[in-house]
C-alpha cells in the first residue's frame, strides 16, 4: 500500500524527499462505541505485535479515561497517511486551478446521484463561475469545500457569495 501511494505521489510531481508516511491503528475494548487512534508500532517492536498493541492501547486508555480493563481489545482500523510538503503554494493559486485542467478547460467527472438518476457526467465549476441560476447536476469545487447540486435543483450565488440551492 505504501509503495502504491509513493508511486502516485511521484507521478504527481512530488519529490521523493518530500514524501512521508504516518501509520496508525484504531483500537477499542469490545464493548466501546468509539476507538482510540494510536501510532502504529515501529518495525523494531513488530516481533510481538499483539502484545505491543495491547500495551499501547492499555496505556492510552488509562491516560484518556483513568482506567484499564483486562477485556478483549478489538482492532478497528489500520491507517496509512501519505503526506508531502508542498513547497511554495499560495491558497489563491489553488483557487485559480480548481475546476479547470492544464489547458484551462472546464472539468467534468462521473458522479453517482442515487438509484433514480444513476451515474451522470457532471460539470465541475468554481464558485466564481456561478452566474445567475444553474441547473444540477453540478459540482461546485473550491479548495476548502465541495457543494454537490443534484439533478432537479438549481444553484445561484447571492450578493455575499453564498451558494443558494433551490429544489425545482
N, C-alpha and C positions, 0 to 999 in steps of 0.2 A: 504494500500500500504506500509506504514511504517513497519507494522508487518511482511509482506512478505519479505521485504528487510532485516529486522533484523534477521529473521529466516534463510535466505540464508547465511548471513554473519556468524552467529553462526555455521551453518553446515560446513562452510569452515574453521572453527577453530579460528575465530576472537573472542576475549573475549568480554563480554558484556560491560565492561568499556571502551573499545577502539572504540566503535561504537558511531557515532554522525550523526545527520541529519541536513541538511540545506533546508529550504523551501523558494522557490522564486516564484514570479509571473511576467509575462511579460505583460506590458500594453502599449497602444498607443492610440493616437487620431485616429478616424476612417479614416481620410484622409492620415495618415502617412504610409510609407512603412515599416519602422523598429520600433521596440518597445524598451522600457526601461525595464531592468530586475531589480526588487526590492526585498528586503527581504519580505517574507510573514508576515503579522502582527501576533503578539503573540496572544495566546489564550485569554488574558485579553482584547484585542481590537476586538474580533470577534463578539461582541454584535451587532455592526452596521458595518458589513464588507464592504458594498458598500461605505459608507461614508469614512471609513478609507482608503480603496484602492484609492479612488478619491483624498483624501488629500495627501497621499504619492506620487501618480503619479504627481499631480499638482506641489508639491514642487520640486520633482526630475526634472521634465521637465523645470521648471523655472530656476533651477540651471544649467542644462545642456545647455539650448537653450536661456535663457534670457527672456522668455515669457511663459504665460499660456493662455489657452482659456476656454471658457465655453461650449466647444463642447463635444459630447459623447465620452466616454473613452471605448475602447474595451479591454477585457481580452483575450490575445492570448494564453498563456500557463500557466499551473501550473507546478512547478518543485519540485521534491523531490530528493535531492542528498544525497546518503549514503556515509559516509566517515569512514575510520577505520585506526587507527595508525598501522604501520607495525612492530614496534619494531625494531629488528636488521635484516636488509636485505641489502645486497650489490647488486649493479647493476650486477656484474659478476655472482652472484647466480641466478638472473633471467635469464640471457643469457643461463646458463647451463641447466636450467629447460625447456626452451622453446622448443616446438615441440616434447617432449618425455613425456610419462606418468611416474607414480611412479616406474615402473619396468624397465625404460629405453627404452621401446619400442617406435617406431615411432608412431605418432598420425596421424589419418586421420579424416576427417569430411565431411559431406554433404555440397556441395556448389552449388549455382544456377548460371548457365552460360547462361542465356537468353533462349528464346523460341526454338532456334535451338538445343542446347545441353541439356537443362533442368538441373535437379539436378544430380550431379555426386559425387561419393565417391572420395575425393581429398586428396592426401597426404600432410601433413604439414611438412615442413623442416625448419632448421635454415640456415642462410646464409653460415655458415661454412660447411654445408652438401652439398653445391652445388659444385660438382667437375665435370669438363667437361660440356657438354651441357645436359640439362634435359628437357624433353618434358612436356608441360602442359597437363592436368590441374594439377596445383601445387600451394600451398600457402607457401610463404617464410615468416615466422613469427619471429620477433625479439621484444624485449621489447619496442623499440621505433618506430617501423614501421611494416607494413604488405604489402607484394607485392603479388598480385594475377597474376599467369601466366595462361591465359585461354587456352582451347584446341586450337591446331593449332599454338601455339607459343613455342619457345624454350627459356630457360634461361641459362646463364653462368655467372661465376664470373670472372671479369677481374683482371689484376695484382694489382690494387689498392683495390680490394674487392667490387667494384661496381657490381650490378646486371645488365646485359645487356640482354634485351628481343628482340627476332627476330621473325617476322612472318614467318611461314613455307610456 
